[in-house]
Amino acid sequence: MAEEKKHHHHLFHRHKDGEEEGSAGGEVDYEKKEKHHKHLEQLGGLGAIAAGAYAIHEKHKAKKDPENAQGHRVKEEVAAVAALGAAGFAFHEHHQKKDAKKHAAADN
């Protein structure tokens, strides 16, 4: 245990020793960050649309199937909350993208 190895685990990326994020002289590529946040913003928007569509689908099923209406209403509410969360994530990423764009303009 003379030397502890430091590994950084992220959701999909794993950085090993010497592969620190932004290790190229401490410079940050803001154009790349802007593209990244734009992509995540679009995914958040798509998630909101999909969850909203599922909520509408479950609302329709609750009307058509009165025997299991309570279960459909629960699924509808869960989907509505998921849509709200995805929309919030898209909004957050929109602001992250704007910050990256502002930093990129300041660097040029």
MITORRO-138020 format. One record per residue (C-alpha): residue number from 0; x, y, z. Coordinates in nm, 2 decimals. Layout:
# MITORRO-138020
NUM_X_Y_Z
...
//
This chain:
# MITORRO-138020
0_0.00_0.00_0.00
1_0.29_0.23_-0.07
2_0.10_0.40_-0.35
3_-0.28_0.43_-0.38
4_-0.42_0.43_-0.73
5_-0.68_0.70_-0.80
6_-0.96_0.60_-1.03
7_-1.24_0.83_-1.12
8_-1.57_0.67_-1.21
9_-1.83_0.86_-1.40
10_-2.15_0.73_-1.55
11_-2.01_0.61_-1.87
12_-1.64_0.71_-1.86
13_-1.36_0.59_-1.65
14_-1.05_0.80_-1.60
15_-0.73_0.62_-1.51
16_-0.41_0.77_-1.36
17_-0.28_1.05_-1.58
18_-0.60_1.07_-1.78
19_-0.76_1.35_-1.58
20_-1.03_1.55_-1.74
21_-0.89_1.86_-1.90
22_-0.53_1.74_-1.86
23_-0.42_1.91_-2.18
24_-0.25_2.21_-2.01
25_-0.56_2.29_-1.80
26_-0.75_2.42_-2.11
27_-1.11_2.35_-2.15
28_-1.27_2.31_-2.49
29_-1.59_2.51_-2.45
30_-1.71_2.43_-2.80
31_-1.70_2.06_-2.71
32_-1.88_2.13_-2.38
33_-2.15_2.33_-2.56
34_-2.21_2.05_-2.81
35_-2.23_1.80_-2.51
36_-2.48_2.01_-2.33
37_-2.68_2.06_-2.65
38_-2.70_1.69_-2.70
39_-2.81_1.63_-2.34
40_-3.07_1.91_-2.37
41_-3.22_1.74_-2.67
42_-3.23_1.40_-2.49
43_-3.40_1.56_-2.20
44_-3.66_1.71_-2.43
45_-3.72_1.38_-2.60
46_-3.76_1.21_-2.26
47_-4.02_1.47_-2.16
48_-4.21_1.42_-2.49
49_-4.20_1.04_-2.45
50_-4.31_1.05_-2.08
51_-4.59_1.29_-2.16
52_-4.71_1.08_-2.44
53_-4.72_0.78_-2.21
54_-4.91_0.98_-1.95
55_-5.17_1.07_-2.21
56_-5.19_0.70_-2.32
57_-5.25_0.59_-1.96
58_-5.52_0.85_-1.91
59_-5.70_0.72_-2.21
60_-5.66_0.36_-2.08
61_-5.81_0.46_-1.75
62_-6.12_0.59_-1.92
63_-6.15_0.28_-2.14
64_-6.08_0.03_-1.87
65_-6.28_0.12_-1.56
66_-6.20_-0.21_-1.39
67_-5.83_-0.12_-1.37
68_-5.86_0.26_-1.38
69_-5.68_0.31_-1.05
70_-5.37_0.14_-1.17
71_-5.38_0.34_-1.50
72_-5.42_0.66_-1.30
73_-5.11_0.57_-1.09
74_-4.91_0.50_-1.40
75_-5.03_0.83_-1.55
76_-4.91_1.03_-1.25
77_-4.57_0.86_-1.25
78_-4.53_0.93_-1.62
79_-4.63_1.29_-1.56
80_-4.37_1.33_-1.29
81_-4.11_1.17_-1.52
82_-4.20_1.42_-1.79
83_-4.16_1.71_-1.55
84_-3.82_1.58_-1.44
85_-3.70_1.53_-1.79
86_-3.82_1.88_-1.88
87_-3.63_2.02_-1.58
88_-3.32_1.84_-1.69
89_-3.35_1.98_-2.04
90_-3.39_2.33_-1.89
91_-3.08_2.28_-1.67
92_-2.88_2.16_-1.97
93_-3.00_2.46_-2.17
94_-2.85_2.69_-1.91
95_-2.53_2.48_-1.90
96_-2.51_2.52_-2.28
97_-2.55_2.89_-2.26
98_-2.27_2.92_-2.00
99_-2.04_2.71_-2.22
100_-2.13_2.93_-2.52
101_-2.05_3.25_-2.31
102_-1.72_3.11_-2.20
103_-1.63_3.01_-2.56
104_-1.70_3.36_-2.68
105_-1.49_3.51_-2.40
106_-1.20_3.29_-2.49
107_-1.20_3.40_-2.85
//
